[in-house]
Amino acid sequence: MQYSLFLEIGLAIAIVALAGLISFRMRFSIVPVLILAGLAVGPHLPVIGIFNLQFTEIKPLINFMGRLGVLFLLFYLGLEFSLGRLMKAGPSIIKGGTIYIIINFTLGIGFPLLMGWPLRESLVAAGVTTISSSAIVAKLIVDLKRSVRAETEMILGLMMYQDVFIAIYLSVVSGLLLTGATSPISILKSAVIAIGFMASFILVGRKLVPFLNRILRTQSDEVFMLVVFAILTLVAGFSESIHVAEAVGALLAGLILAETEHVERIEVIVVPFRDFFGAIFFFSFGLSINPTGLAGAIWPALGAVLLTILGNFSAGMIAGRNSGYSHKASTNIGLTITSRGEFSIILAGLAATAGLMPILQPFVALYVLLLAILGPLMTKESKLIYSVLSPIFKWPLPKKSPRHKSSDLEV
């Protein structure tokens, strides 16, 4: 029987769909299941008749679809938060976010340097271990029905703060990696270009909001979708052309379009593409990893996971208590923001493109996989964890309030 590329594409999508069904049945985050699905197939498998699970022929297509997944994930994130919400972030969120970044980035940069990794590899590892997964955290809040809890505002605020940090950090690091800048002047130039691009885009973009409102004011969903996707891909493409990660351009495009009167209509159109291509993104990441090469990254990944859990919990407790939240609510903050995902994988992709140490790919794969499993589990069992820790640290038992279970903000 003649070999069919469409059959290979169909098999890949079927595996992604199966991973989705399994995660739904397990009531667990889809991210680790998709990564595991990608790890389970690939060039290490034999070809069985017409069923080719190596995906060598369509791997470039899967990688491209995965890149689209990054764009849609970041674009949607920008739509959700918008510049207005970011600019209205309160002092407590700014203070909490600063505490979070200082603690986790210090641990993230120190650990690889102590292992003897070069500076560029250490900068990638620091970004990987510092930033939480917005996708997983948001899904956890919805799935566990915690959106009404008082501490959720702080959690979402921390995510917004991290998004701003990672947008700048991605820009600087991508400029450093993609241009090969090594001197302080070259690094400063990359940072100035990246930050200048972001600032200019935001200033010009806000002025263009009335124009965007006019061109998007069409009754045709087809034309509306084409215009939105044209804006997204053009901004992302221009961003990449000046050595700023296309993901940053997608985030900026979302932030600007979130200021328009059409944001809800845009979200409705984007969500299916975000979910489909986002799933392909996580699957393609797993597919890019050689399982036989994971052994050498076990100890670095385990060490990074332990430091991340300790750093996130400490940062959540300090940020929460400084903002007036109870010990229990602060515990929830520290546990909920532990998961890692899309941003870590984006940085790993940049590292692969720049030809950095081969161990970075399996390191990130194991690290993300472990925290994508442990993060949701710890968040779900936060009440049990608090009950275990409260006698040790002499924390008060939470007040029982049957009608207002989410009231964990101390006045």
Residue pairs with C-beta under 8 A, 6 or more apart in sequence:
1 49
1 50
3 50
3 52
4 50
5 57
5 58
7 50
7 51
7 52
8 52
8 55
8 57
8 58
9 58
9 61
11 51
11 52
11 53
11 55
12 55
12 58
12 62
12 283
15 37
15 41
15 53
15 283
16 34
16 37
16 279
16 280
16 283
18 37
19 30
19 33
19 34
19 36
19 37
19 279
19 283
20 30
20 33
20 34
20 279
22 33
23 29
23 30
23 33
23 34
24 30
26 33
27 143
28 376
29 136
29 139
29 140
29 339
29 372
29 373
29 375
29 376
30 279
30 282
31 133
31 135
31 136
31 282
31 341
31 368
31 372
32 368
32 369
32 372
32 373
34 279
34 282
34 283
34 286
35 282
35 283
35 285
35 286
35 365
35 368
35 369
35 372
36 286
36 369
37 283
37 286
38 282
38 283
38 284
38 285
38 286
38 287
38 288
38 289
39 286
39 287
39 289
39 291
39 365
40 286
41 53
41 54
41 55
41 287
42 53
42 54
42 55
42 287
42 290
42 291
43 54
43 56
43 290
44 290
44 291
44 292
45 53
45 54
47 53
47 54
55 62
55 287
59 287
62 280
62 283
62 284
62 287
63 284
63 288
65 277
65 280
65 281
65 284
66 277
66 280
66 281
66 283
66 284
66 285
67 246
67 281
68 273
68 277
68 280
68 281
69 274
69 276
69 277
69 278
69 279
69 280
69 281
69 282
69 284
70 246
70 247
70 250
70 281
70 342
70 346
71 232
71 233
71 236
71 246
71 247
71 250
71 277
72 250
72 270
72 273
72 274
72 277
72 278
73 135
73 274
73 278
73 281
73 342
74 247
74 248
74 250
74 251
74 254
74 342
75 232
75 250
75 251
75 253
75 254
75 270
75 274
76 254
76 267
76 270
76 271
76 274
77 134
77 163
77 251
77 254
78 250
78 251
78 252
78 253
78 254
78 255
78 256
78 257
78 258
79 254
79 257
79 258
79 263
79 266
79 267
79 270
80 254
80 258
80 267
81 160
81 163
81 255
81 258
82 255
82 258
82 259
82 263
83 202
83 206
83 255
83 256
83 258
83 259
84 258
84 259
85 160
86 160
86 164
86 255
89 157
89 160
89 161
90 157
92 154
92 157
92 322
92 323
92 324
93 154
93 157
93 158
93 160
93 161
94 161
95 319
95 322
95 323
96 154
96 157
96 158
96 161
96 319
96 320
96 322
96 323
97 157
97 158
97 160
97 161
97 162
97 165
97 319
98 161
99 315
99 318
99 319
99 322
100 158
100 161
100 162
100 312
100 315
100 316
100 319
100 337
101 130
101 161
101 162
101 165
103 311
103 314
103 315
103 318
104 129
104 130
104 308
104 311
104 312
104 315
105 126
105 130
107 129
107 307
107 308
107 310
107 311
108 125
108 126
108 127
108 128
108 129
108 130
108 304
108 307
108 311
109 122
109 123
109 125
109 126
111 125
111 129
111 303
111 304
111 307
112 121
112 122
112 125
112 126
112 300
113 119
113 122
115 300
117 125
117 357
118 357
120 176
120 177
120 354
120 356
121 351
121 356
121 357
121 360
123 173
123 176
124 173
124 177
124 347
124 348
124 350
124 351
124 356
124 360
125 304
125 360
125 363
127 166
127 169
127 170
127 173
127 343
127 344
127 347
128 304
128 340
128 343
128 344
128 347
128 348
128 364
128 367
128 368
129 304
129 307
129 308
129 340
129 344
129 367
130 162
130 165
131 162
131 165
131 166
131 169
131 340
131 343
131 344
132 158
132 159
132 162
132 312
132 337
132 338
132 339
132 340
133 339
133 340
133 341
133 342
133 343
133 344
133 372
133 375
134 159
134 162
134 163
134 341
134 342
134 343
135 278
135 341
135 342
136 339
136 340
136 341
136 372
136 375
136 376
137 155
137 159
137 336
137 337
137 339
138 159
140 146
140 336
140 339
140 375
140 376
140 379
140 380
141 147
141 152
141 155
141 156
141 336
144 379
144 380
146 152
146 332
146 336
146 406
148 406
149 329
149 332
149 406
149 408
150 325
150 329
150 406
150 407
150 408
150 409
151 320
151 325
151 329
151 330
151 332
151 333
151 408
151 409
154 319
154 320
154 323
154 325
154 333
155 332
155 333
155 336
155 337
158 319
158 333
158 337
159 337
163 251
166 343
167 198
167 248
167 251
167 252
168 194
168 195
168 198
170 244
170 245
170 247
170 248
170 343
170 346
170 347
170 350
171 191
171 194
171 195
171 197
171 198
171 244
171 245
171 248
172 187
172 190
172 191
172 194
172 195
173 347
173 350
174 194
174 243
174 244
174 245
174 248
174 350
175 181
175 190
175 191
175 193
175 194
175 243
175 244
176 186
176 187
176 190
177 350
177 351
177 353
177 354
177 356
178 243
178 350
178 353
178 354
179 186
179 190
179 243
180 354
181 187
181 189
181 190
190 243
193 242
193 243
193 244
194 244
194 248
197 239
197 242
197 244
198 248
198 252
201 235
201 252
201 256
202 252
202 255
202 256
205 252
205 255
205 256
205 259
206 256
206 259
208 256
209 256
209 259
209 260
212 231
212 256
212 257
212 260
212 262
213 260
213 261
213 262
215 227
216 224
216 227
216 228
216 260
216 262
216 265
216 266
217 262
218 224
218 227
221 269
224 262
224 265
224 269
225 269
228 257
228 266
228 269
228 270
231 253
231 257
232 250
232 253
232 254
235 249
235 250
235 252
235 253
236 246
236 247
236 249
236 250
236 253
237 246
237 249
238 249
239 245
239 246
239 248
239 249
239 250
239 252
240 246
240 249
245 346
245 350
247 346
257 263
257 266
260 266
278 342
281 342
281 345
282 341
282 342
282 345
285 345
285 348
285 349
285 365
286 365
288 352
288 361
289 361
289 362
289 365
290 362
293 358
293 361
293 362
294 362
294 365
294 366
296 359
296 362
297 359
297 362
297 363
297 365
297 366
298 366
300 359
300 363
301 362
301 363
301 366
301 367
301 370
302 370
304 363
304 367
305 367
305 370
305 371
305 374
308 338
308 340
308 367
308 371
309 338
309 374
309 378
312 334
312 335
312 337
312 338
313 331
313 334
313 335
313 338
314 334
315 334
316 330
316 331
316 332
316 333
316 334
316 335
316 336
316 337
317 327
317 330
317 331
317 333
317 334
319 330
319 333
320 326
320 329
320 330
320 331
320 333
320 334
321 327
321 330
324 409
324 410
324 411
325 333
325 408
325 409
325 410
326 396
326 398
326 408
326 409
326 410
327 386
327 390
327 393
327 395
327 396
328 386
328 395
328 398
328 408
329 408
329 409
331 382
331 385
331 386
331 389
332 379
332 382
332 408
335 375
335 378
335 379
335 382
335 385
336 375
336 379
336 382
338 371
338 374
338 375
338 378
338 379
339 371
339 372
339 375
339 376
339 379
340 367
340 368
340 371
340 372
340 375
341 368
341 372
344 364
344 367
344 368
345 364
345 368
347 364
348 360
348 361
348 364
348 365
351 357
351 360
351 361
351 364
352 360
352 361
378 385
386 395
386 398
389 395
390 396
390 397
398 408
401 407
